[in-house]
């Protein structure tokens, strides 16, 4: 059996703020550190999408380990986000589906 990595042994309440801090630091310090560098539009688009790609990777990893309830919740949240362009309503829809599923279909 493979050994657990360092991050897999940390509790989730520690991992979430750690990742949030890293994302915030890269978003806040990136422009300051790169202010004197000129990038092509292609590189600029890549750098702009980097933070969201980290979040997508975290969600995809969680979905790979999760079940149908989580997959359905993320799919609903993504659909609501694409149709309404509102992060707030997308999160509410995903949370409501997951909570309703747990309440009405326990087990």
N, C-alpha and C positions, 0 to 999 in steps of 0.2 A: 504494500500500500504506500502511495507517495506521501511524503511528509507535508504537513500543512505549512502554508506560507505564513510569514509574519503578520500580514494583514488579515488573514482568515481567523487568526486567534484573537484579534481585537474585538471588543464589543461594538455593536452598531451605533450606540450613542456616542462613541468616540470617533468612529469612522466618518459619519455624516458631517460633523463640524470640521473635521480635518480636511475632507475633500472640498467642503464649502470654502474654507480658508484658502486652500490652494487655488481654487478657481477665482476667488476674489483677488488674491495677490497677483495672479497672472493678468487679470483684467485691469486692475488698478495700476500695477507697475509696468505693464507692457508698453503703454504709450509713452511713459516717462523714459524708459530705457531705450526705446526705439525712435525717439523724437528726431534724432539727427540722421537716421537712416532713411533712404528713399527706396520704396519697394514698388514693384510693378503691380498693376491692378489684380493680376492673378494671385500673387503672393498675399496681397491685402485681403482678398476674399477668403483665402485659405486660413489666414490668421484670425479673421472674424468668426469663422465657423469652427475653430478649434475647441472652444469651451463647450459649445453645444454638442460636439461630437463626443466629448468625454462623458457628458450626461447621458447621451444615447447609448454609449457603451456600457455604462452602469445599469441602465434600464434593461438592455438586452441580456446582460449577465444575470440579472435578477429574474428575468422571464425564463431564461434557460433552466433555472433551478426551481421555478414556481410552477403552478398548475394552471388549469383552464380559467379559474376565477380571475387571476392576475392578468392573464393574456386578454381576456374579454374586457377587463377594466381599462387596460392600456389601449386596446383597439377603440373602445368607445371614446376615451379621452382624446385620442388622435383624431378621430372623426369629428368630434365636437370642435376641436381646435382648428381643423381645416375648414369647417363650415362657418364658424362664428368669428374666428381670429381672436378669441378671448381665452387667455390662459386660465383666468379665474373660472369660467364656466366649464372648461375642459377638465380642470382638476375636480370641481364639484361633481361633474358627471361620473368621472372615474371612481372617486371615493364613494359616491352614492351606490354605484353598481356593486362595488366590492362589499360595502357594508350590507346592502340588501341581500346579496348572494349569501353572505355569512349568516344573516339573520333568518332568512327564509329557507335556505338549503344548508343547514349545518352539517358538519361532518366530513 
